[in-house]
Amino acid sequence: MKLDRFKLITYQNIDIDERNVVTLLYQPLIGCRAFSLYTLLWSLIDRSRLKSPEYLHGKIFDLLTLTPDEFLKARKTLEAIGLLVVYQNEEMFLYELKAPVTAEEFIKDGSLGAYLYHKIGQVEFDEISSLFRISNTEKDGFKNITTNFDEVFETIPKNIETNGSFLRRSKSKITINHDFDWDIFLEGLSKNFVDRRKLTNKIKEQITHFSYVYELDESSMQRAYMDSVDNDKNVNLDKLNKRCKYWASVVQNTLQDTVKETEYEHIDVTVETIKELCLKHNPKDLLIELTGSKPSKKELETIFQVESELDLPKEVINFLLLYAFQSTDGNLLPGFSFINTIYTSWIRDGVKTFEDAYNATLKYKETSNKRRTNKNQKKFEPDWVTDMMKEF
């Protein structure tokens, strides 16, 4: 890094509840390295002064056993999720730590909550969410008789004047630079559904986030929006979130129904061809070539996690994804846990190159065939993988 020194500042300390939010809700999204970096940076701040002395980045590298590139990647993840704001001058970096949002804000947020849901699944999402819910049953049968302020304190003739800035909460906030055309969105809405005066900056921000997260264009967002407004033209953001999920599924099903044939169904598929494809394309484009359709949001997240966390050459990563893809008969890319299981097995077998990976699949195929006792059992591989195997 060009600038070796940094200082830390914040405008609040975080309590145990906020740390639990970071651990249980943020960590599955940002990963262990970014989580460890966030925790370490808080530990380096003087709690009474809410800032730190100057440090060298080498201190972080040593404490977390990170390379400069690994640190930069973890830092950018914290920036993207809104937990860290970065400034710099000609001499050093200044890192401002942000407190996390509340559990309720996170879970109901159109970006954070949606990403966590797709990351860990509904069962785990519901289980974690339940840890932050509070039951009000203990108050049943009781009447609130708390004394009001004006029952004790009298009015005063003159307010005091205050100057200067005071300590304030500064929560995390994510920023999405999404190209959303508001003119197209608004032109397609009837005046019976929208009152532009009620489209506050907060609501516009949420609409932009939902559009990005669920990959909905302006037309689809119009449908979701019209499903979410009441008779007074007020939009319910929780309902809007649910309707965006619905329309995203509709769009995805439409894409799958119009899957076109690919050129690879008409050529002789050889191992060399597969290797060439794995070298030529990135994982997303390779999946499009094979299926003829755009990967789903969950598949894109899986691809990103595989590229980020698994240490193998590009062509081997691509072959790993292809091999995992064939486990669903070429219908859906499995989740990261399944793919990581194959990766772990390959690493134990010493897989480092494309040829190593291919030989590992042959070994698995041979073992699998020995275990088959029912001749009518459904084949594990789709036809294109079977053809590929015959070429070797």
Secondary structure, DSSP 8 states (H G I E B T S, - for coil): ----EEEEE-S----HHHHHHIIIIIHHHHHHHHHHHHHHHHHTSBTTTTB---EEHHHHHHHHT--HHHHHHHHHHHHHHTSEEEEE-SS-EEEEE-B---HHHHHH-TTHHHHHHHHHHHHHHHHHHHTT----GGGTT-------GGGT----SS-----S------B----------HHHHHHTS-TTT--GGG--HHHHHHHHHHHHHTT--HHHHHHHHHTTB-TTS-B-HHHHHHHHHHHHHHHHHHHHHT----GGGSS---HHHHHHHHHHS-HHHHHHHHHSS---HHHHHHHHHHHHH--S-HHHHHHHHHHHHGGGTTS----HHHHHHHHHHHHHTT--SHHHHHHHHHHHHHHHHHH---TTS--SS-HHHHHHHHT-
